[in-house]
Amino acid sequence: MSDAMGEKQKVVLTALERKADSDLNEIKARTTRVRTRKSSEQDCQ
């Protein structure tokens, strides 16, 4: 019984970790885009 619970928690944990990873990658991509946009604006000035 407790083993099954532990396995279930592990699965939930990995799913959450995967979601956190994809969220992190999305944030990184967004900040990179913003950074490149800002630097190109500075180039124009």
Secondary structure, DSSP 8 states (H G I E B T S, - for coil): -HHHHHHHHHHHHHHHHHHHHHHHHHHHHHHHHHHHHHHHHHHH-
